[in-house]
Amino acid sequence: MQDPIDKRLKKKFTDVPKWAEDFPLDQGKDSNVSRRDFVRYLALVSLGFFTGTSTIFLRSLFKTAPVYTQRMKIIDRDDLKIGESYVFGIPGIKEQAILLRLGEDQFVAFGQKCTHLQCPVIWKKEEKMLFCPCHKGAFNGTTGDVLYGPPERPLPKLKIEVAPDGVYFVGMERGELV
């Protein structure tokens, strides 16, 4: 006797659809997985997760903060007007940084990624703050401290040196760039 579902499917379709072959409704056609096989698969997946997690943990233990030994010129002093910002990169670092000129001889630099979810912050000259447009967070333009919003940590602050010929990056003052 022919299965009524197969009969109905063959009437509707000339061939049995792929889903009916992959997921048979008849228990006899379905392949069962033994407990031993299930435990073996479960052990392999668990071992994979454990290995991945352990690798990440061990890398975080032995990760060292980069040491900046060279001065790097960011920009000439006259190229940046008071109240403006300049985004720049540091060789060997993926994260961008932002330089602000707050006064005649007052320059500050921070990492440009928000400490909440890594969105780039934008300098708002009128409010004198760095604003994260993703989740409406804000940082003080002078110190990098959180003013409001979801971020809980201040921005990484860069150590800069102001010379007559330009502004130089010399290292990190607070935090770490990645």
N, C-alpha and C positions, 0 to 999 in steps of 0.2 A: 504494500500500500504506500502511496506517495504522501509525503508530508503536506498538509493543507497550506502551510505558509509558503513552501516552495512552489506549490501549484499556483497560488495566488500571485506570487512574484513572477513566475514564468509567464503568466497571462499578461501581467502589466509590462514586464520587461522581457525581451527575448533572452537575455542572459541574466543570471543572478547578480545583483549589484555587489560591488566590492565590500561594502559595509556588512552585507549579510554573510559573506565568506569569512570576514575577519572576526565578526561577533555573532557566532551561531546561537540560535535560541535553543537548540536541542542540546541538552546536557551531555549526551553521548559524543557529540562532535567537538565539544569544548575540551581543551587540554587543561588538566589540573596541575597545579604546582604543589609539589610535596612540601611538607614542613621543613625538611632538610634543605631543599633548594631555596626556600624562602629565607631561612636563617642564613644560608651562605650569601645570598644577595644582600641581605640586611647587613651582614658583617663587612662585606666589601664596600658598601656605600658608607658605613660608619667609619671604616678605616680611611677612606678617601677624605671625609670631612675632618677627621682628627688630624690627618697629615697636613691638610691645608691650613687649619687653624694653628697648629703647632709651628708651621713655617712662618706664618705672619707674626706670631708671638715672639719667636726667636729673632726674627729680623728687627723687631721693635726694640729688643733688649740690646742688640749690638749696633744699633744705628747711632752714628755720631753726628753731632751738629756740624755743618760745614764751617770751616775756619777761613775767614777772609783776611788775607795777609797783604793784599795789594790795594792801593788806592785806585779808584776808578772815577774818571771824570764823568759827571752826569750831564752838565750843561754849562754854558757860559753864564755869568751873572746877569749880563745885560739882555740875554735872550728870553728871560722870564720876567714879566712885569709883576708888580705888587698885586696880590689877589688872584693870580693865575696858578694853574697847576700844570704839571708835566709828567706824563707816564713814561717810565723807562724800564729797561730790562737789565739784569745782572748776568754776566756770562756764567753758565753752569747752573743757573736757577730757573725753573720753569715759571714761577710766579712773578708777575709784574709788580712794580712799585710805583708810588706816586709821590712826587715832590711838590710841595706847596711853598709859595713865597708869601709870607704873612706881613712882612715889613721890609724896610730898606735892607737890613742885614739879618732878617729873621727868616730862616728856611727850616722846614721840617719835612721828613719823608717817612712814609709808612708802606707796609705791604698793601697791595690794592685789593686783595680778596677779603670779603666780609668773613668774620669769624663764625658766623652762623651756618651758612650753606655755601660758602665760597663764591658768591656772586661778586662781580667787580663793583667797587664803591666809586661814587662820582663826587667831585668837589662842587659844593654849592657856596659860591663866593659871598652872596648876601647874608646867608645864615652862619657862615664860617664853620661849616661842618662837612663831613664826608657822609654821603647818603647812600644806602643800599636800596636800589629800586625793587629788588625781588620781594622782600618782606617788610619794607618800610622801616629799616633799622637806621640809626644814625650814630656817628662818632664825632667827638670833639676834634676840631681841626688843628688844635694846638697840641693836645696830649695824646689823641687817639683813643681816649676812654669812651665807653659806651654812654650815649645820651639817652636813647630810648630804643625800644624794639626788641626783637627776639635775641640778638647777640648778647652773650653773657661775658665774653672776654674782649679786652681791648685789641686794637689792631697791632701787629708787629711793628715796632718802631726801629727805624734805621739810624745808625750813627753817621752823620754827615759832617763835612768840614767845609767851611766857606773860606775861599781864598780870593785874592784880587782877580785872578784869571778865570775862576769858575767855582762850581759847587762839586764836591767830591764825596763819593760813598766810601766809607772806611770800615764798616762793620755793622753788627747788630747791637742795638741798645736794649731792646726788649723783644721777646718772642723769637720766632724762627720762620724763615721763608723756606718754602719747599721747592 
